[in-house]
């Protein structure tokens, strides 16, 4: 299906906002207690927030986005220099529509709206162990991160987060910067792992393939050099379903690697996919920007 057959538009009617509740449930595998209710979305959009829907050619909502204005958090070092921001609280796409550019379209529409409102910065959080989010946010969109938040939301009951600390990256999207303009205009050119390693990049937590084919994180290296790599699982939800112990290990090691790198002045600014020894792998790229 062509991208232009998918429509992105602000929600307008009470019926649309109530459909958005159902779409949230399907995206995050949650009950109604875990979704942002229609009355909050309506009030937020009326008073300076943004609630977008993505609609298929029949008019069915297949994704949604919700954001609102606020102050920049003082511990978000990548957003230093900005006082106010548009905070993007939720963005998701129904499972059947993932991988088709719908989330990217929602974020671009959010960027265009925020630029018209005079914002320089959009920030949001995501689980740093989710591969699709890492490549969209730091790769395709050009956001950066130097803020790791431990167990931000506490225990959550939805299907994607239950059972693990809700650690999050808080990313910063300088929506008018040359970096972001280039990514949007020309598309993302992913780096090559071989080129990064040849140039001296250090993998902080080099993974090891287990006999069962799953990758486990290795011992940590110190954050030294011009460029660092932090490995994350390619399919974290599959790891959770197979081995809760391994999922906990990934959470612990990536937390330690990112916190040590951010404290040493590095910023996560890209992502790289590669096949190593016949196994798909994924790494964050960190630099001293």
PEJO-V479937 format. One record per run of one state. SS is the DSSP state (A for helix, B for strand, O for the rest). FROM is the first residue (numbers start at 1). TO is the last residue. If there is no record, write none. Layout:
SS;FROM;TO, SS;FROM;TO
This chain:
O;1;2, A;3;5, O;6;6, B;7;10, O;11;13, A;14;28, O;29;31, A;32;34, O;35;37, A;38;46, O;47;49, B;50;55, O;56;60, B;61;71, O;72;76, A;77;79, O;80;83, B;84;93, O;94;94, A;95;97, O;98;101, A;102;117, O;118;120, B;121;126, O;127;130, A;131;140, O;141;143, B;144;149, O;150;167, B;168;174, O;175;177, A;178;186, O;187;192, A;193;198, O;199;201, B;202;203, O;204;207, B;208;209, O;210;214, B;215;216, O;217;226, B;227;232, O;233;235, A;236;242, O;243;243, A;244;263, O;264;266, B;267;276, O;277;278, B;279;287, O;288;289
